[in-house]
Amino acid sequence: MNELSIFENTDDYTMLYSAMSSSAPSISRARINRDANVEFGDDLLGVPVPSIVLKDPSDQEFYAKDVYMRIYFDTMQTAIFDSDAAQYTNISSHFKDFGKPALDWQGGDKCGWIPSKVKDKLRTADPVAFAAANKVKLYRHLFGTIRMENAISPGSEEKHEINHVPFRIRLGPSNFMEISSVLGGLLKQKVNPASVELKIDFELNKRGSNKWFTLKYKPIMTNIVELDSDYKILLDDFFNLVKYENEQVAEKMRENSNGVVDAFDDILEA
């Protein structure tokens, strides 16, 4: 896996990377920004909201409203986050098919995730099981390239043009379904989603006092991108990254299993 090193206005992918250890793959990450101000040193600086923020491997951040994505492929993943301890207690491997198992840290399948219809039936029938299932969150990961116009970086006065930088973004439950529908529509037209830029728009949602943004995607069908050898190279990088993360889940599961086995052995010896 390669690490992003510079943001140059170029179509030559080889200029966007520098070699790094395959044991620690890294790639720029994007997320939805909901805050009008961010901390920079001892100051609070204004940034666009809503917007997409892109953090490169050196932790430099770029914020922009005018954002375009090309999605190479997507995966799903489940996780349980302990808000009191501020850490994850279980994470599954990436998967594409709900019907197939996805190993998690505890040696289970998808952290115990079950479909919403099944979970809702537990609300009254088995409140304990419902509470456990409700802790499991389902995410979608998108891998591809991103383009950002007039992006700003806290601490810098100049505007940046981010051109087709490899990235990933993790979408939570409120943004889980929309992109699947868009990608599915492109595939039905026999169009590779990686060859189509998706213009990102934001929709404000409200429920009581809660407010959040969902992403909307507009395919730019008038400018189909021709896929070349760089596409295959980058796609392999993304696959290797997912493979690496799945191996980390398997390793974590083995560590947890060893602890259980050791404890059981101690009991038998006593």
PEJOHU-V236228 format. One record per backbone hydrogen bond with DSSP energy under -0.5 kcal/mol. CO is the residue of the C=O (numbers start at 1). NH is the residue of the N-H. If there is no record, write none. Layout:
co:nh
CO:NH
CO:NH
This chain:
co:nh
3:18
6:8
8:10
11:13
12:15
13:16
14:17
16:5
18:3
21:24
28:168
29:55
30:170
31:53
32:34
33:50
33:51
36:47
38:45
40:43
43:40
43:45
45:38
51:33
52:64
53:31
53:55
54:56
54:62
55:29
56:59
60:56
62:54
63:152
64:52
65:67
66:149
67:200
68:147
69:198
70:72
70:145
73:143
75:141
76:95
77:139
78:92
79:137
80:89
80:90
81:83
82:86
82:87
87:82
90:80
91:105
95:76
97:100
102:110
103:93
104:107
108:104
108:110
109:112
110:113
115:119
116:120
117:121
118:122
119:122
120:123
121:125
122:126
126:130
127:131
128:132
129:133
130:134
131:135
132:135
133:136
135:81
135:137
137:79
137:139
139:77
140:171
141:75
142:169
143:72
143:73
144:167
145:70
146:165
147:68
148:162
149:66
151:160
152:63
153:156
160:151
160:162
161:163
162:148
162:164
165:146
166:28
167:144
168:30
169:142
169:171
171:140
172:175
173:176
175:179
177:181
178:182
179:183
180:184
181:185
182:186
183:187
184:188
185:189
186:191
187:190
192:195
193:71
193:196
195:225
197:199
197:220
198:69
199:218
201:216
203:214
205:212
207:210
210:207
212:205
214:203
216:201
217:219
218:199
219:221
220:223
228:231
228:232
229:233
230:234
231:235
232:236
233:237
234:238
235:239
236:240
237:241
238:242
239:243
240:244
241:245
242:246
243:247
244:248
245:249
246:250
247:251
248:252
249:253
250:254
251:255
252:256
253:257
254:258
255:259
256:260
257:261
258:262
259:263
260:264
261:265
262:266
263:267
264:268
265:269
266:270
